[in-house]
């Protein structure tokens, strides 16, 4: 009996077996480039295959209820129906960005903010920290750096431009963390003590102010995760690296649920290898975004599965621009987060676009054009 789902073409299943890959998990542990090499397959075929394998792992559990858990990384075991009853939103401090995100950052949950350098990732995180700190409750806004210390001079500027009080007295920060194991230790054993104190202060604050909206959420920012998993050498293998990502994701999800905080993880960008092909090849990309039932005679592209990439790829081809960027760390990390926000720089960096990457292939992508001002990120048609 095959270990692969019926949705996988028998030819591809045979290719996996010949490559000594005997499970969905084993295939997903490999990078797209490695998998394409081992299977001797086109990048488009590999992207479609990885999508089918990932969809199979996210199938319903007993009782027909889906989980936000990834059965592969076990990031969370809480059923969706339970999470939705506790779900709330944390404002980013800007109404337009909140609207793009469906009301703000999801709590509980882990949100990824990804993009190339100078796109505004840290600026958006500082804006959220300042918004939470403006409530004047210590321990509810936490910044954990892995690349650079907290930009303490920028925070008062953001708060002043938006009419908020000085946030610095109410923002906690950790020393710069250098590797995944130390980061997981800090998150698992040190940070909970601090968050517990902040949670008690928040409960007292809400009670004093007769809050009717339930417990007010906080925020934890990890800026960024990319240096912790940039290479596989320190982990010994790709499998060990993926396991370390899963361990870190479990800790982040538990922190979010236990202390009612939005966890924001910054990620860098990588070139989308699957889209690095000549402009002439893009002309054959079919207009429909999803394969038809009779797709045997049509080349299946990774772009058919992700409409936001298809739209962007056609625009890129028309302009003659280089291959686009996508969030780094691959599928292994992507499936550990609840929501993904990608910040882009276009036209030489003069135009910035924020996208909410869809979790369902057929759903449309949400887009907001923004600018970086004194008050952080704002729609670019709003004056400073």
N, C-alpha and C positions, 0 to 999 in steps of 0.2 A: 504494500500500500504506500502511495506516495506521501512524503512529508509536506508537500506543498499544496496550497489550495487549488480547487478546480479552476479558479480564474486564471491561473498561470498556464500558458500554452504548453502542451506536452513537449514541444521542441525545446523550450527554455528550461523546463524541468529536467530534461535529459542533459542539457548543457551544464546545469548545476551539479547533477550527479557526477558527470565526467570530471568536473573540477573538484570533486571530493567535498562538495558543499551539501550537507544533508538536512538542513533545516532553514526556516525563514530567518531565525536569529543569526545563524552563521553567515548568511548572505548579507544581512544588514550591518554586520560588524565590519564589513569591508567597505572601503571608500568607493565611490562610483568609478574612479579611474582604475583601481585595483580589480574591481569586479568586471569591468569591461575587458581588461587585459586577460583575466583568467578564463572568461567565457568566450573570448574572441568575438565580442558583440559590439554593435554601434552604441554610442552614448545614449541615443534616443531609446534604444531597446532596453538598456540597463535602467534608465530613469523610469520607464514604464513598469519594468519588472519590480524595481524597489518599491514603487507606489503600490502595486498589487500585494506584495508581501507585507508592507506596513499596514495596509487596510485589513488584511487578514488577521494580523495580531491585535488590531483594535476592534475586533468583532464583539457583539454583545456577550455579557456574562449570563449566568443562569437567571431566569426570571424575566429576560428581555431587557434588563437595565444595562445601559452603557456606563462605563467608568471613564473618568478622565485619566485613569491610570494607563500607563503604557505597560502591557504585560511583559514587555522586553526589559524595561528599566525599573518597573515597579515604582514609579515616582509617587503615586498616590493610590490608595486602595478604597477611597471614599466614593460610593456610587454618585453619579451625576444628579440623581433625584434628591439626594441628601445635600449635596453641595449647593444646589440651586436654592434650597430653603434658607441657607445661611449666607448666600451671596449678596454682596453689596459692592459699591463702587467708591473709589477714592479719586477726588478731583486732582487734575494736574495743575490747577491754577489758571487754566485758560479754557474758556467755554467752547471755542472752536475745536480744540484738541480733544476735549472731553466728548464732544458730539461725535468726532471721528472714531473714538474708542467705544462708542455705545454708552457713554455716561461716565467714563473715567477708567482707571485701572481696576481690574477685577480683584476682589478680596473675598475669600482666600484664593490665591493663585500666584503663579510666577509669570511675569511678563518680560519678554526679551525686547530690548531696544538695540537694534543693530544698524550698522552703516559704516561707510568709509571714514577716514580721518577728516576732522573739521566739518562733519555733517551736522553736529549739534547734539550728539548723544549725551555727553556729560552735561551740557547746558540744560537739556530737558530734565535730567535727573536732579540737578541743583534746583531747578524750578519746583519740582515736586517736593523736595526736601524743605524748601522755603515755605511752600504752602502748608505743609503739615506743621512745621515749627511755628508758623504764625498763630496757631491755637494756644501757644504758651504752655505746652505740656512736655516736660523733659522725658527722654527715653522713647519717644514715639517716632523719631526720625533718625535713622542710623545710616552712616555711610562707611562702606568697607572698601578700601582701595587695594588694587593689586599692581597699578602702574604709576600713579602719582598721588600725592597727598591731596586732601580736600582743598578746593579753591576757595579759601576763606574770604578773600577779598571780593570775589564775584557774588557771593551770597547776599551780602547787604545791598549791593547794587540792584539785584533782581527784586529783593523785597521792597526797597525804596521806590522803584519804578512802579510797583503794583500797589503801593500804599499799605504794605504789611510791616509789622514791627521787625526789629533786628532778629534774624533767626539763629545766629550763632550760639547764644546761650542754651538753645533747646535742641541742638543737633549733636549727636554723639558720633564719634569716628574712631576707627581702629588703626593700629599701625599697619603699614603696607605689608600685605601678605605675598609671599613669593612662590608658593607651590600649592598644589591641590590638597595634599594631606594636611598641611598646617591650616589651610583655609577651612577644610571640613572640621578640624578639631575646634577652631575658634567658633564656627557656626553652631556646632553641636554641644559644646560644653561651656563656653564663655558668654556668647551672645544671649542665650536664654535667660541667664540671671539678670542681665540688663533689661531685656524686653519684659520680664516679669515685673520689675519695678515700674517701668513705664506703663504697663497695663494697669497696675493698681492706681497709679496717678491719673490715668485716663478715666477709669471708673469713677474715681472721686470727683474729677472735673465734670464729667457728664451728669453725675448726680446733683452736684451743686448748681449746675446750669439747667437742671430739669430737661435734659435732652430726651426727646420723644422718638428719635430716629434709630435707637439701638446704639450699640457700642461704636464709637467713632474709630475708624481704622487708622493705622500708622503705616510707615513705609520703611523698608530695608533695601538699600541700594548696594549691589555688588558691581564695582566698576574696575576692571571688567573680568569676564571669565576666560577670555581668549588666551592670555599668557599662561594660565594654569594648565591648558591642554594643547599648547601649540605644537608639541612634538610627541612622539610615542616612545622615545628612547628611555625616558625616566620611568615609564610604566612597564617596559619590557616587551609589550605586544599591543596590537590594536584592541584585542579583547580586554586586556587589563585596563586600557585607557577608557574604553566604553563603560566598563564596570565602575571605574572611578567617577565618571560623569553621572552614572545612575545613583551612586552613593550620595554625591553632592546634591543631586536633584531631590532625592528623598528628604534630605535634611531641610532644604529650602521650602519644600511643600509643607513639611511638618511645622516649621517655624511660622509660615503664613497662616495655617489653620489654628495653631495653638495660641498665637498671640494676636490674631486678627490684624495682620499687616499685609500690605501689598509688597511682594518681593519683586524688585526690578533688577534684571541682570543685563549688563551692557555686553554686547558682542561686537566684534569687528567684522569686516567684510572680506570676502574672497571672490575671485573671478569665477563666474559660472562656466565651468569647462564644457558642459553639455551644450552651451549656446555659442561656443567659440568655433564658428564655422563660416565659410564664405557667404557673402550676401546672396550669391546665386542660389545657394542651397535653401535659403530662407523663403525663396519664392514658392517652394513646393509645400510650405506649411499650410495645411488646409484651414479655411476660415472657421468651420465649426470647432468649438473648444473641447468637445468631448468626442471620442471615437464613435463612429456609428456601429451598429450591430454587425454589419458586413465590412469589417476593416481589414480583411485578409489581403486585399490588393492595394492597401494604402499604407504608406510608411507611418508608423505611430511615433509621434514626437513627444518628448517630455513637456513641450509647451502645450500640448492638448490637455494635460492634466492640471495645469496651473494658469488660469486665465490672466492673472496679473503679469506673469512672465511672457505670455504670448503677446499681449498688447505692447509691453515694453520692448519686446524683441523686434516686432514689426516696425515700431518707431525708430529703434536703433538702426535697423537695416536701411531704412529710408534716409537716415542722416549719415550713414557710413561710420558711425561711432564704434569704438572697440567693444569687446564683449562686456556685458553688464556684471555688476557685483551682486552677490547673494550673501546671506549670513554665513559666517564661518562655522566650523566644527561639524558640519554635515548633519545627516539624519539622526545620528546617535544622540546629539544634543537637542535637535529640533523637536523630537517627540517627547522631551521631558518638560516642555514649557506649555503653558495654557494659551498664551497669546504672543504674537510676534509683530513688532512694529519696525519697519525698515525706513531709514532716512537716506535720501539720495541727494547727490549734488549733480546738477546738469549744466550744460552750456558753460563749461569752464568754471563751475562753482558759483555762477551768478544766480542760479535758480535752485532752490531746495524744495524737495517734495517728500512728504511723509506718507507711507503706505501701511495699512494694516493688512498683513498677509493672510489670505483666507485659509481657514482650516478645512474647508470643504471645496473640492476642486471646481465645482460648478458655480460657486458663489462669486459675486463680483468683488473686486478689490475696492477698498475705500482709500481715497487719495485726498491729501490736503497740501496745498502749496504754502510754504511758510518762510519766515525770515527770522534771523537772530537779532533781537533788539536788547536794549538795556534791561527790559523786564523778562528776558528769556526768549522762548519760542512763541511767535505770534503769527497769525495769517498774514501773508505779505501785502494784503491790501489794507492793513490796519496801520495807521501811522503811529510812530513811537510816542 
